[in-house]
Amino acid sequence: MHTDENKAIRYLMKEMDPSEEMEFEKLMREDEDLLIEVESLRATRRRLSGLPKKTPPEQLTQKITNDAKQLQSDSLKKSKNITFFLKRGIAAAILLAAFTGGGYYFYTGEAVTVPATASDSQTIEPWVDRNEILRFSGDQPVSQSASLKSDMDKSYDKLELVNDLNGSSNAGSGILLTGSSN
């Protein structure tokens, strides 16, 4: 059936909304072939409506019902199979992603450095530099050599705590110098 034939049947069965019905009537006025088609379908409908109504045989009704039940059962089984495999596939993808991520995490070869902790008996006095970074003498990584550690300790010992928060100095340049005069 063409779209016009479907529309013609919908028009005859009064299944169109009013605006669609008005538009179809306009099309029928413009297209004589469409009007002939609608009138032909109307005549066929009149003839069929005059026929006596008969009930179908019980075996035919039962066969159609059984076929419908079988189709519904088959589609339900197919749907369950798809759902079963979809769930299993998603679970496998999640496990694969977890194992891949875990393997990458554990086998990248990067060691995490743990900062050294100061003993309770050692006193650490913090200070803040010009960039407002809190520094203290115990913030060196554990993996430093002894000579580097002693050099760092000496440089930290040369720093002086700044008490003037305005940052003014005797030099007048606005730069605050700390440490030795070297």
PyMOL commands that set and color helices and strands:
alter all, ss='L'
color gray80, all
select helices_A, chain A and resi 3-12+18-30+32-49+58-106+146-158
alter helices_A, ss='H'
color red, helices_A
select strands_A, chain A and resi 127-128+134-135
alter strands_A, ss='S'
color yellow, strands_A
deselect
rebuild
show_as cartoon
